[in-house]
Amino acid sequence: MNNTTTYSRIIAGTMTWGNWGKQLSITEMVSLMNQCMENKITSFDHADIYGDYTNEDQFGKAFAQSGIARENVQLISKCGIQFNVKDRTNRVKHYEYGKDYIIASVERSLKLLRTDFLDLLLLHRPSPLMDPFEIAEAIDHLKQQGKIKQFGVSNFTPSQIKLIEKKVPVEANQTEYSLTSNEAMNNGVLDDCIVHDRLAMSWSPLGSYFRNDTPVNQRIGKLLKEFTKKYNATEDQLLLAWILKHPSKIHPVVGTATPERLKLAMEAVRIEMDLQDWFILLEANEGHEVA
């Protein structure tokens, strides 16, 4: 599996395209999809729950009108989280990884996305009750039917992946990873991706930098302002360049619905951050030099 060519290095996260964010119209989604394609962002990240289970339908309607050929894009989706929303009878938020549910969830995603297959299906979060035998039965069935091409997980630890791999190979892991939330590079998650040739993806790749005015972010900001001149880059590009330097060849899932920022994100791929600058930013986040 050559992860660096199967999916675009920057992946468009669709979580905020609908009810949970920008509430884009179908016409606006069509425009944004085509702008992604113009900037060589060909991979789109979904989950069944986004927009309270409505985003995939909106995206699917837009995709059908976009004129984009299915073979030119990669569609990723996730299943497993159960919310208590209007159209579901759940009494509590929980995880569901029974064979029948996984299959039904994928078939629903395919119908809403107006596609015959997912390039990649992810289990959204680990459940203490997940059964690798039952999960494997579902994944084997979906692959045999041609409804998914690849299978992976999201937010799983290496030991949880090992549990699933008792019966079925795991080809990807989407995890939280940024300068301000970098546990994945220390807890074995990204090491595991390298060792087992898994596609590594990071959600929330800009971390908390633009969300919170904290002493940590102030330290980071002071450096970023200096580095914007050195690298002729924006602050968000430098934050992406920081995580792109990791040898796991991580693919950031960029959640913005702003075309200009998506273009800047793709341009960040070309930035080669200096080794010592990388550690200077790490030190600013940690508040101390490395041991």
N, C-alpha and C positions, 0 to 999 in steps of 0.2 A: 504493500500500500504506500504509494508515494504521496504523502499528505500535502507536500508543498505545491503540488500541481493539481490535485483533485479539487481543492477548494481555493477560492480567492484568499489571499493573505489577510485581507480585511473582510470580515463578514458583516453583513447588514443585519442588525438585530431589529426585529419588527415589534417588540413588546410595546413601544410607545406610539406606534403608528395609529392605533385605534382608540378604543374607549379608555385605555389606561394612560393616555397621553395627548397627542396632537389631534386626535379625532379627525384624521384626514378623510376627505371624500374619496370616492372611487377614482375620480379624475385626478386628484392630487396624488393618490397612490400610484397610478399609472405613470405619471410624470416622474415621481421619485424613483420607481423601478428603472425607468429608462435612463435616468441620470446616474444611477448606480452602475448600470451596464456601460455607459459611456466612460466611466471612471474605472472600469475593469473590476468592479465589485459584483461578482456573479453568484455569490452564496448568500442565502437568506435564512436567518435563524428564527424559528417559530416555537411555540408550545401550545398544546391544546387549550391551556387555561388562559392565555393572553386575552385581555379584553373581556374577562368573564366568559370565555369560550366563544368569542365572536370574531377575533382577529383573523383567524384562518379563512373564514367565509368572506370577509371584506377583501383580504389579499387575493383570494382565489378569483373573485369577481373582477378585480383589477387586472390580475395576471391574464385572464381570458381576453381582456380588451387591449392588452399592452402590445400585442404583436411580437412578443419575445418568444423565440423558439425554446421549447422545454429542454432540448439537449444542450442549450447554452447556459443553463442555470443549475444550481444545486440547492435543493430544498431540504432543510433540516427541521425536524420537529421533535417534541418531547411529549411524554405521557406519564401518568402515575399520580399526580397531585389531584386530589378531589376537594373541590371547594363546595361550600354551602351557598349555592346561588339559585336564582329563580327557577331554572329549568331542571334542577337536580334535587333529589330528595335526601341529600346528605345531612346528617345531624351534627357532624363535626368534620373539620378539616382532617384529612387522612391521606394515606397512600394506598393505591390499589395496583397490585402487580400479578393478579391472577391471569392465567392464560387467556381466558375468554375476554377479559377486560382489555388487555394489551392489544389483542387482535381487533376488537371492536373499536378501540380508540384510534388505531392506525387507519382503519377503514373509514372512520368518520373524518379524520384529517385529510385523507385522499379525496373524499367527496367534496369537502369544503374548499380545498386548495385547487380543485379541478385538475388533478393529475393522477396518473396511474401508479406512481411509485414515489417514495421518499428516497433521496440519496442517502440520508442518515437518520436513524431513529435513536433517540436518547431516552433512557430512564431518568426522569427529572431530578429526583432526590432519593437517597437510599431509604429503605424501609426496614425496620428491625424484623419484620415478618416476611421479607422476600425469600422466595424459594427458588434456588437456581435451576432446579429441574423443571418447574413450571414455566419459568421465564424462558428457558431454552426451547421448550416445546413451542411457545408462541413465536419466538424469533425464527426458529427453523421453518415453521409453517409460513411466516410472512416472507422469508427469503425464497422458499420454494415456489411461492405464488408470484414472486417478482414484485411484491408490494414494498419491500425495502431492499436497498442495495447493501447498506452497512449498518452496523449496530454499535452503540456506545452508551455512555452514561454521563451524568452531570452531577457534580458535587460529591463524588464518591472518593473514599480513601483507597489507597492501594490494597488494603486487606479486604475491603468490600468488593473491589474489582476481582480480587482473587477468588472470593466466594462465588461470584457470578461465573468466572472462568472455569469453575469446576465442570461446567457443562456447555458453555458457549463462549467463543472468543469475543473480547471487548476491543473495539477498534478505535475508540475515541473517548476523551474525558473533557467535559467543559466545566471549568472551575473558576472561582473568583481569583483574580490575580491582577495586581496593580502595584505601583510604588507604595501606596498607603495601606494596602492589604496584600502583603506578599508571603503569607504563610505557605502557599503552595510550593514555593521554591525551597522550603525548609522542612516540610513534613512528609516529603517523599512523593507527593503527587506528580510534580513535573519530572522528577527522576524516573518515576515509573513510566511516564509517557515516552521518555527517551529509550529506556531499556527495552520496552515492549513495542516500540514503533507505533504508538498510539497518536492519533491526531489530538493535539493539545489546543484547546480553545479557552479564552478568558472572557468572562462576563464582567461588566463594570470595569473596563480596563483603565479608566481615568481615576478610579477610586473616589475618595472623598474630597479631592483637592478643590473642585469647583463648588462643593456643597457646604463646606464648613470652614469658618474662619477660626482656626485653632493655632496655637503656637507652633505645632508641627507644620501645618500648611503655610504658615508665615515663613518658616525657615526654608521650606521647599520653594516657595514663591520668590524669595530673594535670589535664589540660585537660578531658577528658571528664567527670570528676567535678564540675568547676565547671559545665560546660554542661548536665549532667543537671538541675540546678536551674533554670538559665535557660530551658531548653526544656521542662521537665517531661517528660523522656524518659529512656529507659534508654541505656546505653552502646551496645548493639548497634543501637538505633534511630538514634542519632547517626551511627554509622559508615555506616549505610545512607543516611541523609539526605545525608551528604557526597558519596556517589557519585551519588545521585539528582539532585543539583544540576547535574551536567554536562549541557550542551545536547543531547547525543546522545539524551536521553530513555532512558537505559539501563534495562533490566529486570534487576534482580538475581535470580539463581537461588539461592534460599535453601535450604540443605541440611539444615536441622534437621527432625527428625521429632517435635518437641515442639509440641503444639497451641498452647500459650500463646505460644511464641516466634514461631510463624507469625502469630498474631494481632497481636503487637507489630510484626512486620515490615510487615504491611499498613498498620498505623497510622502507620508512619514515612513513608509517602507524603505525609502531610499536613504534615510538618515542613518549613518553609521556612528553611533555614539562612542566617544572615547572611553576606554576602560576606566581611567581614573575619574572621569566625569560621572560614570555610572555609579561608582562607589561613593563619590561625593554626595550624590542625591540619596543614596541608600543611608549614608550617615546622617543626612539632614532629617530623614524620616525616623530613624531609630533613636536619634539624639545622642549617639556615641559612635566612636570608631569601631570597626570590626575587631574581633579578638586577636 
